[in-house]
């Protein structure tokens, strides 16, 4: 499929579902580019916290994505990336999931 000089190669095994494959590919691409933009914004103003508008802050996240599960959340109204007030149920585009000790050990290896 080609549009404006760009093309996405669909592997032969996904040829029957090419539209679905391309949609998933583009969703992943957009999500990755948004994460990179958010990371650049954080690094540019390392000492400056983002406003709710800049962070695309929403009052209610999902069961898997909310501030209480974020690495930058330090308790009620305490976030390293976004200005207060911060709700544990909220979510923003800077969300970075905390890893449990077990997950870290499994990823690195139990011996370490």
N, C-alpha and C positions, 0 to 999 in steps of 0.2 A: 504494500500500500504506500503510495507516495502523495505528498501534498506539500507544495511550496519547496520542493527540493529535499525534503526530509523523508526518510523511509524507515519503517520498522519491519524487520525480517521476522516472519512468523515461521517457526519450525514446522516441518512437514507433519509431525504428529498432532499439531494443533490446528491444521488447515481447516478442518470442519467447523471449528469454533474461532475463526480468525478475529471476528469483531469483539468477542468476549476477551480474547487474549490481548488485543490492542488496548481495550478499555482498561484492563488490569495493569498493563504496562504503563499507560499514561497516568493512572491514579498513583502508582508507585513513584513515577517520575515527579509528579506535582508534589507529593508528600515529601520526597527527599529535597526538592528545591526549597520548599517552605521551611524545612528544618535547617537547611544551610543558611537561609536568609535570617532566621531567628538566631542562630549561633553567631553569625557575623554581627548582628545588631547588639547582642550581649557583649561580644568581645570589643566592639567599638566603644561602648560606654561602660566599661568594666565596673566602674564605681557608681554608675548611675543606674537606678532601677527604672524599669519600663512602667509606663502608665497602663491602666487597664485597657485603654484603646489600642496602644501599641502592641500589647501582648495578646490581643484578641481574647480577653478574659471573659469567660462565660460562668454564670452562677452555678450551673449544674453540669458535671461531667458524666461519664459512664461508670459502670461498675469497675472497669479496669483502668480507666483514665480519670483520675481526680487528684486534687492537690495533696490529700493525705498520703497518697502513694508516690508522690514526686520526690526526687532527690533534693530539690531546692526548698522544700517545705520544712520549716523548723517549729511549727506549732501555730496556734491561732494567731493570725495577723503577722506572721513572720515568714517571709519568703526572700531568698537571696536575689531573685530576678524581678519581682513585681512589687510595686508599692502597696501598702496596706489600704483598705482592709482585704484580707484573704480568708476565704471560707474553705474548710476541708473538703467540701463537696464540689468546689469549683474546678475549672480546668482552663489552661491557656496554651498557646502555641509553643511555649518553652518547656512543656512537660517532658521530664526525663524520669523514667520509672526507677525506683530504688531497687537495688538487688539485695536479696537476703544473703546472710552469711553462707548458707548452704549452696545457693546458686553461684556465688563467687568461688567457693571451693570446688564445685563441680566443673566450672569453666576453667579454672587454673590448674586443677588437679589436687587431689586430697592430700598428697604428700607435702605440699608447700605450706 
